[in-house]
Amino acid sequence: MSFRIRVLALILLVAVAATAATAWLTLRQATRQVQESAAADRQDLARITDELLRYGRTHGTWDGVAGTVRTLARDTGQRIRISGDAEGQIADSDALLGRDPRPGGTAPPLLVDPRPEPTFPSWDFFPSLAKVTAGAIGDYVAGVTYAACLTRAGHEVDVGTDQMGVPVFTDRGKAAGATGGAAACVKGEAASKAAFEADVEAVGTCASELGDERTACLRRVFHERTAAVAPQPLTVHLGALDDAGQSLAVGPTAAVSAGVAAAAVACALLLSRAVLRPVRALTRASRGLGEGDLGRRVPVSGKDEIGELGRAFNRMADSLQASEERQRRLVGDIAHELRTPLANLRGYLEALRDGVLEADAELLDSLHEEVLLQQRIVDDLQDLALAEAGVLTYHRTGLDARELIETCRTAHSALAAAAGVRLDAVAAGPVPLYGDPGRLRQALSNLVGNAVRHTAPGGVVRLELAERDEMVRIAVSDTGSGIPADDLPHLFDRFWRADAARGRATGGSGLGLSIARQIVADHHGAIEVASEVGVGTVFTVVLPAPTGGSGPHEPPAGRY
């Protein structure tokens, strides 16, 4: 599958996922809004029923309720129609607000019953309970008649309840000293004897009942005896057929989704075009690199992933070109190192064969020394190749770094004495280390040998051991001629010598520092160098110290 198709598929997948997520979020938001709207409708419904119930209980009649219906319809936005069984339709908010009446909605009607639900004493002596109930009936009939009269006269009515929960009505305007049509409203006195006796007789039908059944019977009688004057239950119809409902429009949602998908595809095409151009350039450059054109590079612009890929490719090409050049220089250096001694050996051997020279002991010793020098170069090359390939054999064990530097000092003491150089070793105490003793001595020997060769007679070469920051530091310092700053970056190059004219007798094979650095690197360490011309040079081998309480015979925790 081509990169363009994969990018298109990825972008399309993202677009579909984004569209689906947007639709889900939209649906969730719409659902929340519907729920909130339903909660608001319930609040409006509770307010409408409470206001109508309060009006009926306060005024004792439904006369004048149209103003309350108008206010409720304006505040809640609901269409309200109220009607009674006897009166028929009492008020319609559409007509009250100057609208043409609309067809009614499909919501079920509500029942608003303002009649009181009195509580009765729990007396076992029924004749007294019957008289109390009959008295409450008479009081309520008189009170509700008085409240209705005040309402029709335009006065405000205050309502309270007595101990049985029966409403007690008072004229608020009279309490404030107002006069007017309410003067004709006289609060009724106690019911006539005949009416009282009739009420007692009606209540007597409940004499045989007990407990809750008696209470229910008394309330039924109370409602029947007050039905002629009490406000009747209302039937409340809310809503209309043409009320705007909440719904999700499918068409706009589909159009938006299609637009998002089209935009995503267009972006994918543009993106794939922008990505494939540098990819094609990388492909051409890679093909040329594989065919041997190590000078091929790709133009790089921008700081995105494609630009970083181009820079990485150019760095890789630079590295390959530098490696190729190093390889060529290595072959040339090896040929140069072996050409002269091999030519000497050939010349001596031909002279011996032709009888020009006699094979005395001195000549044979010279030829043997020359062969040993060539063997040393070959061995050094083999060690370096194995180390760089990661297959050089190491026999790691716990050791004391103090013993390591003392062994190196002893091994080079004769060379130092012959050169007139003092060789010192300084160590404060035992320092545990983990590694291959032989290979570490080989690395240190290369450093010490170089230091002795480059130090004039009367100078000092010093090996100093220290442990700091969980690292073991072995410094090899000399008081020699020093190394120029421009030559420091090339110290560890193969066959490199600061003095190109110096021969192997004073400069070695040029591989010692490379081998030392690789051995130390394989021990997870590093070699640091500092030098000043005319003062001397310091090579510092930095190796990890054992951690986690490990002793000289245990590997450093987490390092090997």
BELZIVEN-V488246 format. One record per residue. RES is the residue in three letters. PHI is phi in whole degrees, -180 to 180 (NA if undefined). OMEGA is omega in whole degrees, -180 to 180 (none if undefined). Layout:
RES|PHI|OMEGA / RES|PHI|OMEGA
//
This chain:
MET|NA|-177 / SER|-70|-180 / PHE|-62|-180 / ARG|-61|-179 / ILE|-65|179 / ARG|-65|178 / VAL|-65|178 / LEU|-61|180 / ALA|-64|180 / LEU|-65|-179 / ILE|-64|179 / LEU|-63|178 / LEU|-62|178 / VAL|-63|-179 / ALA|-64|179 / VAL|-63|179 / ALA|-63|180 / ALA|-65|179 / THR|-65|179 / ALA|-63|179 / ALA|-64|179 / THR|-64|179 / ALA|-63|179 / TRP|-64|179 / LEU|-64|179 / THR|-64|179 / LEU|-62|179 / ARG|-64|179 / GLN|-66|179 / ALA|-64|178 / THR|-61|179 / ARG|-63|179 / GLN|-65|178 / VAL|-63|178 / GLN|-64|178 / GLU|-65|178 / SER|-65|178 / ALA|-65|177 / ALA|-64|178 / ALA|-65|178 / ASP|-63|178 / ARG|-65|177 / GLN|-65|178 / ASP|-63|180 / LEU|-62|178 / ALA|-63|180 / ARG|-66|-179 / ILE|-62|-179 / THR|-65|-180 / ASP|-65|-179 / GLU|-66|180 / LEU|-67|179 / LEU|-63|179 / ARG|-66|180 / TYR|-63|-179 / GLY|-62|-178 / ARG|-71|-177 / THR|-81|-172 / HIS|-98|178 / GLY|70|-180 / THR|-160|176 / TRP|-95|177 / ASP|-64|179 / GLY|82|-178 / VAL|-73|-178 / ALA|-61|178 / GLY|-62|178 / THR|-66|178 / VAL|-63|180 / ARG|-61|-180 / THR|-63|-180 / LEU|-64|180 / ALA|-65|179 / ARG|-67|-176 / ASP|-76|-175 / THR|-98|-176 / GLY|76|-179 / GLN|-92|169 / ARG|-86|-173 / ILE|-120|173 / ARG|-126|179 / ILE|-121|-180 / SER|-151|177 / GLY|-122|-178 / ASP|-63|-176 / ALA|-90|-173 / GLU|-83|-173 / GLY|75|-179 / GLN|-70|-178 / ILE|-99|-179 / ALA|-155|177 / ASP|-135|-175 / SER|-64|178 / ASP|-62|179 / ALA|-67|-179 / LEU|-67|180 / LEU|-97|176 / GLY|77|178 / ARG|-107|172 / ASP|-75|-179 / PRO|-58|-180 / ARG|-98|176 / PRO|-61|-179 / GLY|-68|179 / GLY|-78|-177 / THR|-96|-180 / ALA|-67|180 / PRO|-64|-179 / PRO|-70|178 / LEU|-110|179 / LEU|-111|178 / VAL|-118|-177 / ASP|-116|-177 / PRO|-87|-177 / ARG|-67|-177 / PRO|-71|175 / GLU|-118|-174 / PRO|-68|173 / THR|-106|-174 / PHE|-112|178 / PRO|-63|-180 / SER|-92|179 / TRP|-85|174 / ASP|-86|180 / PHE|-85|-171 / PHE|-68|-180 / PRO|-56|178 / SER|-67|180 / LEU|-64|179 / ALA|-65|-180 / LYS|-68|179 / VAL|-64|180 / THR|-65|178 / ALA|-62|177 / GLY|-63|179 / ALA|-65|178 / ILE|-64|-180 / GLY|-64|179 / ASP|-61|-178 / TYR|-68|180 / VAL|-61|-180 / ALA|-66|-177 / GLY|-67|-177 / VAL|-69|176 / THR|-67|179 / TYR|-64|-180 / ALA|-64|179 / ALA|-65|179 / CYS|-64|179 / LEU|-63|-180 / THR|-63|180 / ARG|-67|179 / ALA|-83|178 / GLY|87|180 / HIS|-95|175 / GLU|-80|-176 / VAL|-118|171 / ASP|-101|-177 / VAL|-133|174 / GLY|-134|179 / THR|-136|176 / ASP|-91|-176 / GLN|-64|180 / MET|-93|-179 / GLY|82|178 / VAL|-85|-178 / PRO|-61|175 / VAL|-122|-173 / PHE|-102|176 / THR|-137|-179 / ASP|-89|179 / ARG|-66|180 / GLY|-66|179 / LYS|-66|178 / ALA|-66|179 / ALA|-92|178 / GLY|86|179 / ALA|-81|178 / THR|-128|180 / GLY|147|-176 / GLY|-63|-179 / ALA|-69|180 / ALA|-63|-180 / ALA|-76|-180 / CYS|-90|-179 / VAL|-115|-180 / LYS|-67|-176 / GLY|-61|175 / GLU|-88|179 / ALA|-61|-178 / ALA|-63|178 / SER|-62|-177 / LYS|-61|-178 / ALA|-65|180 / ALA|-66|180 / PHE|-64|180 / GLU|-63|179 / ALA|-66|179 / ASP|-67|179 / VAL|-61|180 / GLU|-64|179 / ALA|-67|179 / VAL|-66|-178 / GLY|-60|178 / THR|-66|-178 / CYS|-95|-173 / ALA|-63|-175 / SER|-82|-177 / GLU|-86|-180 / LEU|-133|172 / GLY|60|-177 / ASP|-64|179 / GLU|-66|177 / ARG|-65|180 / THR|-61|179 / ALA|-63|179 / CYS|-65|180 / LEU|-63|179 / ARG|-67|178 / ARG|-64|178 / VAL|-64|179 / PHE|-58|-179 / HIS|-67|-180 / GLU|-66|-177 / ARG|-74|-180 / THR|-106|-175 / ALA|-62|-176 / ALA|-69|-175 / VAL|-115|-176 / ALA|-71|175 / PRO|-63|-177 / GLN|-78|177 / PRO|-59|-180 / LEU|-102|168 / THR|-104|-174 / VAL|-111|177 / HIS|-109|-179 / LEU|-116|174 / GLY|87|178 / ALA|-145|-176 / LEU|-65|-176 / ASP|-96|175 / ASP|-65|180 / ALA|-71|178 / GLY|-97|179 / GLN|-98|179 / SER|-151|179 / LEU|-99|180 / ALA|-81|-177 / VAL|-76|-176 / GLY|-59|179 / PRO|-59|180 / THR|-64|178 / ALA|-65|179 / ALA|-64|179 / VAL|-64|179 / SER|-62|179 / ALA|-64|178 / GLY|-64|179 / VAL|-65|180 / ALA|-64|179 / ALA|-63|178 / ALA|-64|179 / ALA|-64|179 / VAL|-65|178 / ALA|-62|178 / CYS|-63|179 / ALA|-64|178 / LEU|-63|179 / LEU|-64|-179 / LEU|-65|-180 / SER|-64|178 / ARG|-65|-180 / ALA|-67|-178 / VAL|-81|-173 / LEU|-71|-180 / ARG|-61|177 / PRO|-68|177 / VAL|-65|178 / ARG|-63|178 / ALA|-62|177 / LEU|-63|180 / THR|-63|180 / ARG|-63|-180 / ALA|-65|179 / SER|-64|179 / ARG|-64|177 / GLY|-65|179 / LEU|-64|179 / GLY|-66|179 / GLU|-86|175 / GLY|106|179 / ASP|-85|-176 / LEU|-75|178 / GLY|-90|-178 / ARG|-72|176 / ARG|-136|179 / VAL|-114|175 / PRO|-68|-176 / VAL|-123|175 / SER|-146|179 / GLY|88|-178 / LYS|-119|180 / ASP|-85|-177 / GLU|-64|179 / ILE|-66|177 / GLY|-63|178 / GLU|-65|176 / LEU|-63|178 / GLY|-63|178 / ARG|-65|178 / ALA|-63|178 / PHE|-64|180 / ASN|-65|177 / ARG|-64|178 / MET|-63|179 / ALA|-64|177 / ASP|-61|-180 / SER|-64|178 / LEU|-64|-180 / GLN|-65|178 / ALA|-65|178 / SER|-65|178 / GLU|-63|179 / GLU|-67|177 / ARG|-63|179 / GLN|-63|179 / ARG|-66|179 / ARG|-65|179 / LEU|-63|179 / VAL|-62|178 / GLY|-65|-180 / ASP|-66|179 / ILE|-63|179 / ALA|-62|180 / HIS|-66|-178 / GLU|-67|-176 / LEU|-95|-173 / ARG|-64|-175 / THR|-65|180 / PRO|-64|178 / LEU|-67|177 / ALA|-64|177 / ASN|-63|179 / LEU|-61|180 / ARG|-62|-179 / GLY|-63|179 / TYR|-64|-179 / LEU|-64|179 / GLU|-65|178 / ALA|-66|177 / LEU|-65|-179 / ARG|-66|-178 / ASP|-84|179 / GLY|82|179 / VAL|-69|179 / LEU|-117|176 / GLU|-101|-177 / ALA|-82|177 / ASP|-85|-176 / ALA|-64|-178 / GLU|-65|180 / LEU|-65|180 / LEU|-65|177 / ASP|-64|179 / SER|-66|179 / LEU|-66|179 / HIS|-65|178 / GLU|-64|179 / GLU|-66|178 / VAL|-66|179 / LEU|-62|178 / LEU|-64|179 / GLN|-67|177 / GLN|-63|179 / ARG|-64|179 / ILE|-62|-179 / VAL|-64|179 / ASP|-64|179 / ASP|-63|178 / LEU|-62|179 / GLN|-66|178 / ASP|-60|-179 / LEU|-65|180 / ALA|-65|179 / LEU|-66|-180 / ALA|-65|180 / GLU|-68|177 / ALA|-82|178 / GLY|79|-178 / VAL|-117|176 / LEU|-68|-174 / THR|-77|177 / TYR|-125|176 / HIS|-116|-173 / ARG|-81|178 / THR|-159|177 / GLY|-76|-178 / LEU|-150|177 / ASP|-103|-177 / ALA|-62|178 / ARG|-64|177 / GLU|-65|-180 / LEU|-62|-178 / ILE|-73|178 / GLU|-68|177 / THR|-64|178 / CYS|-63|180 / ARG|-63|-180 / THR|-65|-177 / ALA|-66|-176 / HIS|-106|-178 / SER|-64|179 / ALA|-66|179 / LEU|-62|-180 / ALA|-66|-180 / ALA|-65|179 / ALA|-65|-180 / ALA|-89|-179 / GLY|72|-177 / VAL|-114|176 / ARG|-84|-179 / LEU|-114|-178 / ASP|-115|174 / ALA|-132|-176 / VAL|-126|177 / ALA|-148|-177 / ALA|-72|-177 / GLY|-174|179 / PRO|-64|180 / VAL|-126|-179 / PRO|-68|-179 / LEU|-149|179 / TYR|-129|-180 / GLY|175|179 / ASP|-91|-176 / PRO|-59|-178 / GLY|-64|-179 / ARG|-68|178 / LEU|-66|175 / ARG|-65|178 / GLN|-62|180 / ALA|-64|180 / LEU|-66|180 / SER|-63|177 / ASN|-61|-180 / LEU|-68|-179 / VAL|-66|179 / GLY|-60|178 / ASN|-62|-178 / ALA|-64|180 / VAL|-66|-178 / ARG|-65|-175 / HIS|-99|179 / THR|-110|-178 / ALA|-70|177 / PRO|-55|-176 / GLY|91|179 / GLY|-82|-175 / VAL|-132|169 / VAL|-114|-171 / ARG|-128|172 / LEU|-105|-177 / GLU|-128|-177 / LEU|-110|178 / ALA|-151|176 / GLU|-124|-177 / ARG|-150|177 / ASP|56|179 / GLU|61|177 / MET|-130|175 / VAL|-94|-176 / ARG|-119|178 / ILE|-115|-177 / ALA|-100|175 / VAL|-115|-177 / SER|-114|178 / ASP|-139|177 / THR|-110|-177 / GLY|-81|-174 / SER|-76|-179 / GLY|84|-177 / ILE|-123|178 / PRO|-60|-178 / ALA|-61|-179 / ASP|-69|-178 / ASP|-91|-176 / LEU|-58|-179 / PRO|-63|-175 / HIS|-104|-173 / LEU|-59|-173 / PHE|-98|175 / ASP|-74|180 / ARG|-66|176 / PHE|62|-179 / TRP|-88|176 / ARG|-132|179 / ALA|-61|177 / ASP|-109|-175 / ALA|-63|-178 / ALA|-85|-176 / ARG|-76|-179 / GLY|-88|-178 / ARG|-70|-179 / ALA|-63|179 / THR|-113|-174 / GLY|-108|180 / GLY|73|-177 / SER|-84|-176 / GLY|84|-180 / LEU|-113|-174 / GLY|-60|-178 / LEU|-67|178 / SER|-62|180 / ILE|-66|-180 / ALA|-61|-180 / ARG|-63|-178 / GLN|-69|179 / ILE|-64|179 / VAL|-65|178 / ALA|-63|178 / ASP|-68|175 / HIS|-97|178 / HIS|62|178 / GLY|-123|-179 / ALA|-154|176 / ILE|-114|177 / GLU|-105|-179 / VAL|-136|175 / ALA|-140|-176 / SER|-148|177 / GLU|-139|-176 / VAL|-61|179 / GLY|84|-179 / VAL|-111|-180 / GLY|146|-176 / THR|-133|177 / VAL|-127|171 / PHE|-102|-179 / THR|-119|175 / VAL|-91|-179 / VAL|-111|-178 / LEU|-126|179 / PRO|-71|177 / ALA|-86|175 / PRO|-60|-179 / THR|-123|177 / GLY|70|178 / GLY|79|-179 / SER|-74|-179 / GLY|-91|-178 / PRO|-67|-179 / HIS|-108|-180 / GLU|-125|-180 / PRO|-70|174 / PRO|-61|-176 / ALA|-61|173 / GLY|74|-176 / ARG|-109|-177 / TYR|-127|none
//
